[in-house]
Amino acid sequence: ASTTANVSGKDINNTGNISAANVNVNATNNLTNSGTVNGTNVNMTGSNITGSGNVSAVNNLTMNATTGNLNVTNATANNVTLNAGSTLTTGNVTAGNEAVLTGNNVSNAGNISGLNITVSAANNLTNAGNISATNNTNLNGGNISNTGNLTGTNVNLNATNNLTNAGNATASNNVTVKANNVINTATGNITGTANTVVNAGNISNDGIIGNGNVTLNATGNISNNGTVNGTDVRLNGTNIVSNGTISATNNATITGNNVSNSGNLTGNNVSAVASTTLNNTGSINATNNATLTGGNISNAGNVNGTNVNMTGTNITSTGNVTATNNLTMNATVGSLNVTNASANNVSLNAGNTLTTVNVNATNNATLTGNNISNIGNISANNIS
């Protein structure tokens, strides 16, 4: 092959082979390649670049559609740089080192692989294929939609507006997601083996978010109808509603203004804190300690632990509260209504009125309040 091949014109259509150490193809208007372009370094420029051909470089490959669309079928190099002034559409892109793809809109239905991959779209980024990096997979867009597979040692997803995942975003180390709204559908899987972090205005999960340590931070609302699981699991939001499963092998911590659980909340230690209202109609199970703290606490479900501590302004429990060791329920200034409470030691305190139905303590039962009304059975070794 010759040292340099320079091809220029208004419209360029290649159906053959262009090969040289350095290849420069420049079209002021449209560049179409349905043949083969290869070299040590390849640079292709046009207003629009299309074609079903193959482009490869030993070192660096750059394809730049300055104002229009870039359609890439097969591109291979050590470093691949693809840019579209309008829409970038990719088939198979293989980089030994870096792959950098940018466009106003980016759509991938093929396979993109490399040591590090960065895909950026000012407007919409859509992936229906596979994007896999040995190290880091980075996706940036106004809106990001994934129905395919995103993998890497670290996977970072950053959307200015909405991020919708109906596919897989998995990392052997960390997955980090940031968007105004994060929507993980029923088929969606967001998993970082070490850490999974989601920061958003609002988070909606119908699929799976988890593995390692999991943190979900929302300045607005968190809705979970799927599964959130990990070693340590933390959910922070203004309003948190879980109809699904939240499970931690170590600590599960839920913090919000309003917290509602009608699903399953489990962990070695479980803590639910709501500054205004905490409502449980599901199951809260702690191997060790279950701690519920709120302005007003309502329990129509089941709360279980070795030790259970419930503290609120007012507490109404028409469900079951059970502790192997100690159970403490404290309505600091208001009323405490207890239907079923059972533990080795039971301590019930109301700033105002304490109303009990069934209280069972193997050892000690301590009941205090401004007014106390019992309409059921209280049993214990010692009652005070």
NUKE-718817 format. One line per field, with one value per residue (C-alpha): z, y, x. Coordinates in Angstrom, 1 decimal, decimal comma, always signed. Example, Ala and Ser with C-alpha at 12.3 -4.5 7.8 and 13.67 -1.06 7.14 Angstrom:
<sites>
zz c(+7,8	+7,1)
yy c(-4,5	-1,1)
xx c(+12,3	+13,7)
</sites>
This chain:
<sites>
zz c(+0,0	-0,7	+2,2	+1,8	-0,1	-0,3	-1,8	-2,0	-3,8	-3,4	-3,4	-2,9	-3,5	-2,8	-3,9	-4,2	-1,9	-0,6	+1,2	+2,4	+5,5	+5,9	+4,3	+4,1	+2,5	+2,4	+0,9	+1,1	+0,7	+0,9	+1,5	+0,7	+1,4	+0,4	-0,2	+2,0	+3,5	+5,5	+6,7	+9,6	+10,2	+8,5	+8,5	+6,7	+6,6	+5,0	+5,6	+5,7	+5,8	+4,9	+3,6	+4,3	+3,9	+6,2	+7,6	+9,6	+10,9	+12,8	+15,0	+14,7	+12,9	+12,7	+10,9	+11,1	+9,6	+10,2	+9,9	+9,0	+9,7	+10,2	+9,6	+10,5	+9,6	+10,6	+12,1	+13,6	+15,0	+18,1	+18,7	+17,1	+17,0	+15,5	+15,3	+13,8	+13,6	+13,6	+14,1	+14,6	+13,9	+14,6	+13,7	+14,8	+16,4	+17,7	+19,5	+21,0	+23,2	+23,1	+21,4	+21,5	+19,9	+19,8	+18,0	+18,5	+18,6	+18,9	+18,1	+18,5	+17,4	+17,0	+19,1	+20,5	+22,3	+23,6	+26,5	+27,4	+25,7	+25,8	+24,0	+24,2	+22,7	+23,2	+22,7	+22,6	+23,1	+22,3	+22,7	+21,5	+21,1	+23,2	+24,5	+26,4	+27,8	+29,5	+31,8	+31,7	+29,8	+29,9	+28,4	+28,4	+26,9	+27,2	+27,3	+27,5	+26,6	+26,9	+25,8	+25,2	+27,3	+28,9	+30,6	+31,9	+35,0	+35,7	+34,0	+34,3	+32,9	+33,0	+31,5	+31,8	+31,5	+31,5	+31,7	+30,9	+31,3	+30,0	+29,4	+31,4	+32,9	+34,8	+36,1	+37,8	+40,0	+40,1	+38,4	+38,7	+37,3	+37,3	+35,7	+36,4	+36,2	+36,3	+35,1	+35,5	+33,8	+34,7	+32,4	+33,6	+35,6	+37,1	+38,9	+40,2	+42,0	+44,4	+44,4	+42,7	+43,0	+41,5	+42,0	+40,5	+40,9	+40,8	+40,7	+39,5	+39,7	+38,4	+37,7	+39,7	+41,2	+43,3	+44,3	+46,4	+48,3	+46,9	+47,3	+45,8	+46,3	+45,0	+45,6	+44,8	+44,9	+44,9	+43,8	+44,0	+42,6	+41,8	+43,8	+45,4	+47,0	+48,2	+51,1	+52,5	+51,0	+51,4	+50,0	+50,5	+49,1	+49,8	+49,3	+49,3	+48,3	+48,1	+46,9	+46,0	+47,8	+49,6	+50,9	+52,5	+53,9	+56,3	+56,8	+55,1	+55,7	+54,3	+54,9	+53,7	+54,6	+53,9	+53,8	+52,8	+52,6	+51,4	+50,2	+52,0	+53,8	+55,2	+56,5	+59,4	+60,7	+59,3	+59,8	+58,4	+59,2	+58,1	+59,3	+58,6	+58,0	+58,2	+57,0	+56,9	+55,5	+54,4	+56,2	+57,9	+59,1	+60,8	+61,9	+64,5	+65,0	+63,5	+64,1	+62,9	+63,6	+62,3	+63,0	+62,8	+62,5	+61,2	+61,1	+59,7	+58,6	+60,4	+62,1	+63,4	+64,8	+67,7	+69,0	+67,7	+68,5	+67,3	+68,1	+66,8	+67,7	+67,4	+66,8	+65,6	+65,2	+64,1	+62,8	+64,6	+66,2	+67,5	+69,0	+70,2	+72,9	+73,5	+72,1	+72,7	+71,3	+72,3	+71,2	+72,5	+72,8	+71,3	+71,4	+71,2	+70,0	+70,1	+68,8	+69,0	+70,7	+71,7	+73,0	+75,9	+77,3	+76,2	+76,9	+75,8	+76,4	+75,3	+75,9	+75,9	+75,7	+75,6	+74,3	+74,2	+72,9	+73,2	+74,8	+75,6	+77,4	+78,4	+81,0	+81,7	+80,4	+81,2	+80,2	+80,8	+79,6	+80,6	+80,1	+79,8	+78,4	+78,0	+76,1	+75,7	+77,4	+78,9	+80,0	+81,4	+84,3	+85,6	+84,7	+85,7)
yy c(+0,0	+3,6	+5,9	+8,2	+8,1	+11,4	+11,3	+14,5	+15,7	+17,0	+13,6	+10,4	+6,9	+4,1	+0,6	-0,7	-0,7	+2,3	+1,2	+3,1	+3,8	+7,0	+7,4	+10,7	+10,8	+14,2	+15,0	+18,4	+16,9	+13,1	+10,3	+6,7	+3,6	+0,2	-1,1	-1,3	+1,4	+0,4	+1,8	+2,5	+5,7	+6,5	+9,8	+10,2	+13,4	+14,4	+16,3	+12,8	+9,5	+6,3	+2,8	-0,9	-1,2	-1,9	+0,6	-0,4	+1,1	-0,3	+2,8	+5,6	+5,7	+8,9	+9,4	+12,8	+13,7	+17,4	+18,5	+15,4	+11,7	+9,1	+5,4	+2,9	-0,8	-2,1	+0,0	-1,4	+0,3	+0,7	+4,0	+4,7	+8,2	+8,7	+12,0	+13,0	+16,5	+15,0	+11,2	+8,6	+5,0	+2,2	-1,5	-3,1	-1,0	-2,6	-0,7	-2,2	+0,9	+3,8	+4,1	+7,6	+8,2	+11,5	+12,9	+14,9	+11,5	+8,2	+4,8	+1,5	-1,9	-3,7	-4,4	-1,8	-3,1	-1,5	-1,0	+2,2	+3,3	+6,8	+7,4	+10,9	+12,3	+15,8	+14,7	+11,0	+8,0	+4,6	+1,2	-2,0	-3,8	-4,6	-2,0	-3,7	-2,3	-4,0	-1,0	+1,8	+2,1	+5,7	+6,8	+10,5	+11,9	+14,1	+11,0	+7,5	+4,4	+0,9	-2,3	-4,1	-4,9	-2,5	-4,1	-3,1	-3,1	+0,2	+1,4	+5,1	+6,4	+10,1	+11,5	+15,2	+14,2	+10,6	+7,3	+4,3	+0,8	-2,3	-4,2	-5,0	-2,5	-4,7	-4,1	-6,3	-3,2	-0,2	+0,9	+4,7	+6,1	+9,8	+11,3	+13,6	+10,5	+6,9	+4,3	+0,7	-1,5	-5,0	-6,4	-4,0	-5,1	-2,6	-4,4	-3,5	-6,3	-3,9	-0,8	+0,3	+4,0	+5,7	+9,5	+11,1	+13,4	+10,5	+6,7	+4,1	+0,4	-2,5	-4,7	-5,5	-3,0	-4,6	-6,5	-5,2	-2,0	-0,3	+3,4	+5,0	+8,8	+10,8	+14,5	+13,5	+10,1	+6,5	+3,9	+0,2	-2,5	-4,8	-5,9	-3,9	-6,1	-5,9	-6,1	-2,7	-1,1	+2,6	+4,4	+8,2	+10,2	+12,6	+10,0	+6,3	+3,7	+0,0	-2,6	-5,0	-6,4	-4,5	-7,0	-6,5	-9,2	-6,6	-3,2	-1,9	+1,8	+3,7	+7,4	+9,9	+12,4	+9,7	+6,0	+3,3	-0,4	-3,0	-5,4	-7,1	-5,2	-7,5	-7,3	-8,1	-4,7	-2,7	+1,0	+2,9	+6,6	+9,0	+12,5	+12,8	+9,4	+5,8	+3,2	-0,5	-3,0	-5,5	-7,4	-5,9	-8,6	-8,1	-10,9	-8,5	-5,1	-3,5	+0,2	+2,3	+6,0	+8,5	+11,4	+9,2	+5,4	+3,0	-0,7	-3,1	-5,6	-7,6	-6,3	-8,9	-8,8	-9,9	-6,4	-4,1	-0,4	+1,9	+5,6	+8,2	+11,0	+8,7	+5,0	+2,8	-0,9	-3,1	-5,7	-7,9	-6,7	-9,5	-9,5	-12,5	-10,3	-6,7	-4,8	-1,1	+1,1	+4,8	+7,4	+10,4	+12,9	+11,3	+8,0	+4,4	+1,8	-1,8	-4,8	-7,6	-7,2	-10,1	-10,3	-11,5	-8,0	-5,5	-1,8	+0,4	+4,1	+6,8	+10,5	+10,6	+7,5	+3,9	+1,4	-2,3	-5,5	-8,4	-8,0	-11,1	-10,9	-14,0	-11,9	-8,3	-6,1	-2,4	-0,1	+3,7	+6,5	+9,5	+7,3	+3,5	+1,4	-2,4	-4,2	-7,5	-9,7	-8,7	-11,6	-11,6	-12,9	-9,3	-6,5	-2,9)
xx c(+0,0	+1,2	+2,1	-0,9	-4,1	-6,1	-9,5	-11,6	-14,7	-18,2	-19,8	-17,8	-19,0	-16,6	-17,6	-14,0	-11,0	-9,0	-5,8	-2,8	-0,7	-2,6	-6,1	-7,9	-11,3	-13,0	-16,4	-17,9	-21,3	-22,1	-19,7	-20,9	-18,9	-20,1	-16,6	-13,4	-11,3	-8,2	-4,9	-2,7	-4,7	-8,0	-9,8	-13,2	-15,1	-18,4	-21,6	-23,3	-21,5	-23,4	-22,7	-22,6	-18,9	-16,0	-13,6	-10,5	-7,3	-4,3	-4,0	-6,6	-10,0	-11,9	-15,3	-16,9	-20,3	-20,0	-23,6	-25,6	-25,9	-23,2	-24,2	-21,5	-21,8	-18,3	-15,5	-12,4	-9,2	-7,1	-8,8	-12,2	-13,7	-17,2	-19,0	-22,3	-23,7	-27,1	-27,7	-25,1	-26,2	-23,9	-23,6	-20,4	-17,6	-14,5	-11,7	-8,6	-8,3	-10,7	-14,1	-15,6	-19,0	-20,9	-23,9	-27,0	-28,8	-27,0	-28,6	-26,8	-28,3	-25,0	-22,0	-19,6	-16,5	-13,3	-11,1	-13,0	-16,2	-17,8	-21,1	-22,6	-25,8	-26,9	-30,5	-31,4	-29,2	-30,7	-29,1	-30,8	-27,5	-24,4	-22,0	-19,2	-15,9	-13,1	-12,7	-15,3	-18,6	-19,8	-23,1	-24,2	-27,4	-30,3	-32,5	-31,0	-33,0	-31,5	-33,1	-29,8	-26,8	-24,3	-21,3	-17,9	-15,8	-17,6	-20,8	-21,7	-25,0	-25,7	-28,9	-30,0	-33,7	-34,9	-33,1	-35,2	-33,7	-35,5	-32,2	-29,1	-26,6	-24,1	-20,6	-18,1	-17,3	-19,5	-22,7	-23,5	-26,8	-27,7	-30,8	-33,7	-36,0	-34,8	-37,2	-36,2	-38,9	-39,9	-37,3	-34,6	-31,5	-29,1	-26,4	-22,9	-21,1	-19,3	-21,6	-24,9	-25,7	-28,7	-29,1	-32,2	-35,1	-37,5	-36,8	-39,3	-38,2	-40,2	-37,2	-34,0	-31,6	-28,9	-25,9	-23,0	-23,9	-27,0	-27,8	-30,9	-31,1	-34,1	-34,8	-38,4	-40,1	-39,0	-41,4	-40,4	-42,6	-39,6	-36,6	-33,8	-31,2	-27,6	-25,2	-26,1	-29,2	-30,1	-33,1	-33,4	-36,2	-39,1	-41,8	-40,9	-43,4	-42,4	-44,8	-42,0	-39,0	-36,2	-33,6	-30,2	-27,8	-26,5	-28,3	-31,5	-32,1	-35,1	-35,3	-37,9	-40,6	-43,2	-42,5	-45,0	-44,3	-46,8	-44,1	-41,2	-38,5	-35,7	-32,2	-29,9	-30,8	-33,7	-34,3	-37,2	-37,3	-40,1	-40,3	-44,0	-45,7	-44,5	-47,1	-46,5	-49,1	-46,5	-43,7	-40,7	-38,3	-34,9	-32,6	-31,2	-32,8	-35,9	-36,1	-39,1	-39,1	-41,6	-43,9	-47,0	-46,5	-49,2	-48,7	-51,3	-48,8	-46,0	-42,9	-40,4	-36,9	-34,7	-35,2	-38,0	-38,1	-40,9	-40,8	-43,3	-45,5	-48,5	-48,4	-51,3	-50,6	-53,5	-51,0	-48,5	-45,3	-43,0	-39,5	-37,5	-35,9	-37,0	-40,0	-40,3	-43,1	-43,0	-45,6	-43,7	-46,5	-49,6	-51,5	-50,3	-52,8	-51,5	-53,5	-50,8	-47,4	-45,2	-41,7	-39,5	-39,7	-42,4	-42,3	-45,2	-45,3	-47,8	-47,4	-51,2	-53,4	-52,2	-54,8	-54,0	-55,7	-53,2	-49,8	-47,7	-44,4	-42,4	-40,6	-41,5	-44,3	-44,1	-47,0	-47,0	-49,3	-51,3	-54,3	-54,3	-57,1	-56,9	-59,7	-57,9	-55,3	-52,0	-49,8	-46,2	-44,1	-43,9	-46,4	-45,8)
</sites>
